[in-house]
Amino acid sequence: MFNGSKFLIPILLLLLGLISGCAPMETSGEEMDYDATKKMVVDILKTDDGKKAIQEIMKDKEMQQNLIMEQTVVSDTIEQTLTSEKGKEFWKTAFEDPKFAEAYAKSMQTEHETLIKNLMKDPEYRGMMVEILKDPELEKELITLLKSTEYRQHMQTVITETFESPLFQAKIQEIVVKASDEISKQQEKKEEES
């Protein structure tokens, strides 16, 4: 995700070389093991000097440009992954899980509401809606449509989809549980009174 490592690796290697070159040689002649070296490098990076060195690297214009380019690579990769066959299969499977579907719908609800509210504030959009609604032909078509079998079938489909909606199911489930709890409490109260 972050390809700035091609700049960090040489600096870390330089630090590692300096550290190992300046380190006192052990009398047994053994080389420093990986874990000890890693711990030493991490400790150095945690110092104020190490943090300053990383900050200076991050301020470099070329480094910033590489980070920006990498962000587009990340975006492209995510987009390709989501639109691939495996991505489509993942989303299909994920949305079959009611809890995931509910969480997803809740997370997007605010954005959808904001979009609709912004459209309603847009004078051009509102003007188009008013023009459409004022048209006498549209009114006749609307009345005919409302009386048609297709519309009734469509409404039946909409109602069915509403009942299948994860948000609606969650609300209904919450209402049923609440009602069940209240009935249980009332029955317990009646039993205590008798």
N, C-alpha and C positions, 0 to 999 in steps of 0.2 A: 504494500500500500504506500509506503514511504520510501522512495528511491534515493533519498538524500544520503543513504548509507554509503554510496560510492564516494562521498566526500568525507564521511565520518571514519570509514575504515582506514584510509591512509593516516589520518590524524591519530587514531587509536593505536595503529601499528607503530607510529613514531613514538608515541608515549610509552608503549610497551618496550620498544627498543631502548629508549632512554632509561626506563626503570630498570630493565634487566642489565644494561651496561653499567649503571651506577650502583647496582646492588652489590654488597660484599659477597665474595665467593665463599661458599660453604667449604668447610675443611674436608668434608667427605667427598667433595667433587660432584655431588649429585646436582642435577639441574632442577630448577623450580618446577613443580608440577602445575598442571593446567588450573586446578581449583585455586591454588594460592595466587597464581598470576591473575586469574579472573577477579578474585577478591581484591587484589591490589589495584587493578585498573578501575574497578567499580568504586573503591574508596577514593581514588584520585578524582574520578568524575564527580563525586559527591562534595568535594572540597570547593571552596569559593573560586579558586583558580580554574578548576575543571569546569564549573558552571559558566564562568566568564568566557572560557575558550569555546564552549558550545554556543553561547549567545553570540559571540563574534562570528562564528560560522553561519549561524542562522541569519545574521544581518547582511551577509554577502549577497549582492544582487544576483549573481549567477545561481547561487543556491536557492534563492527565493523563486527565480524563474523556473528552475527544475521542479520545485515543489508545486508551483502552479500548473506546470505541464503534467505532472503526475496526478493532480486532482482531476484533470480532464480524462486521463487514462483510466482512473478509478471510476469516474462517471460512465465512461463508455463501456467498461467491463461490466458494471452493474446492469446497465441497460441491455447489453447483449445476453447476460445471464438470465435476466427476467423475461426476455422475449424468446429465449431458446425453448426447444421442446421440453427439456428437463425442467426449465423454469416454469413453464405453463403447467406441467404435471405437478410440480411442487405446490403451486398456488391452488390448483384444483383440489388436491389432497388437503391442503391446509384449510381451505374454506369449508370443507366437510366437517371440520371440528367446530362445534358450536361456540366453544369458549374463544377460540382464535377469531372466528368470524365476528363475534360480538366485540372483542377488543379492537379489531381492525375497524369495524363500523364506528365504534365510539371515537377512535383516534381520528377518523376522517370527517366525523360529523361537523365539527367546528369549521373546518375548511370549506365544506359544502355549504353550510349556512352562510358563511362569510361571502362566498362567491355569489350566491343568490341575492343576498342583501346588497352587494356591490352592483350587481346587474340592475336591481330595482332602483338604485340611486342614479344610474347612468341615464341621462336625459334621452339619448338616442334610443336606447333599449326600451325605455318607458314609452317613448313616442311610437315606436313600432308596435308595441303591445296594445296601446290605445287605438291605433289605426286598425289593427286586426280585429279588436273587439267591437269597434263601431260599424264595421261592414255589415250591411243588412243581409247580404248573401251568406255571410258566415253565420249569422243568427239563424237563418232558415236551415242551413246545413247542420248546425248544432242541435236544433230541435229534432230534425230528422235522425241525426246520429243517436241522440239520447233515447229515442224510441226504437232503435234498431236492435235486432238480435245480436249482431256483432258487438255492439257496445255492451250489451248485457253480458255476453261471454267474456269480453275484455274486463269488465268490472269484476266478474267472478275470478278471473285470472289474477287481477290486481289484489283482490282480497286474499286469495290463496297465497300469493307471494308475500303479502303482508304477514300472514300467519306463519309463514316459513322464515321470515326475517329473524336473524339472531337477536337483534335489539328488541323486537316485539316479543319474541319467545321469552327472553330474559325478564322483560317487564311483567308478562303474564305469569311466569313462574314465581316471581317475587310477590305478586298480588295473591296468587293461590296459597303460597306458603304463609303469608301474613294472615289471610282469611282462616287458614287451617289452625294457626296458632291462636287466633282470637276465639274460634269455636272451641278449641281444647280448653282454653282458660275459662270460658263461660260454662262448659260442662263440669270442670273441676269446681267452680264456684257453686254450681247447683248441687253437686254431690256433697260439698262441705256444709251447705245450708240444710240439707235433708238429714 
